[in-house]
Amino acid sequence: MPTLVLIRHGQSLWNLENKFTGWVDVPLTEQGEKEAKRAGDHLKGMKFDICFTSDLQRAQKTLAIVLQEIGQTGLPIIKDKALNERHYGALQGLNKAQTAEKYGEDQVKIWRRSYDVPPPKDDSGFSESLKDTATRTLPYFDSVIVPYLKQGKNVLVAAHGNSLRSIVMHLEHLTKEQVLELNLDTGVPRVYELDKDLKILSSKDLK
């Protein structure tokens, strides 16, 4: 039976600075690297066949540290921007507290926590809601990652809070309201044991 492990990257520099990050390619902090090492320690003894990660260094570095910890650095790794974090549009790089002061806490909460209301667009005219992120992430998950699981392969995915929330929503059949209450901690592996039809036999967070 296949195992799927989802892990949000360790703390990034802009997590620490309380900024909207999105697609900005910021590095892990020292704490983020420690979180990745701890995640790897929790995953010791598990054997993976293939890994997936995003186009952003914080997820890639987290994956590299995990694989180093579990002694499986030779595994194939597929990187794709379909697994990138949600694009926060004009909010990227802004401090979350200062943004709340500028636009009001209620408006910022809507941008952050609603399912289908995107934040203001950036200069290129782009931003994403969680729904938009799911529309990008889930076809990739279904067409590229799921076939490995159906072959009985064990898969490790290192990505981001919102792209992974989309996958969890899909796997666990969460409603729009339920997924908005879902928080994935940095550097905490979420482990799914699946049957041959990819129904969940068990799931747990390794903290």
C-alpha angles and dihedrals in degrees: 000000000000126000123211120196121191119191129181112218119264121263111307128207092258092046085059092046092046094239131146103254111176111149096351106120102231123163131242119267122234086261089052091055090050089051090052091050091050090050090052090050090054090051097050111128094031117111121214131195102196140003134213129197142163132263091259126095098228091063094040092050091048090053092047092052092047092050091048090052094050094042096241103115093138096068120120112260123200117197122197136163088224084082094051122124119269112282108244096198115205091000094068110117094015122122109249095223093048090047089054090052091051101044101020128260094261093055093046090049089055091051092047102038109026117099101225109017111099123206121248113299121254125236090282090056096250138128136135138223120207087261090056090050091052090049088057100038105040099058087053092048092049097043102037111020102033094060090062091051091050088055088057094254122151109236132197119197121189111187142116142305098260101035088050092045087057091054093046090050089053096046097043096037092236121178122238088258094049095050091053089062092049116106122183113202120225114264096006115127117223109206124203123189106201136191124229090275090051094249112149114258093175140346133192142163115235107220 
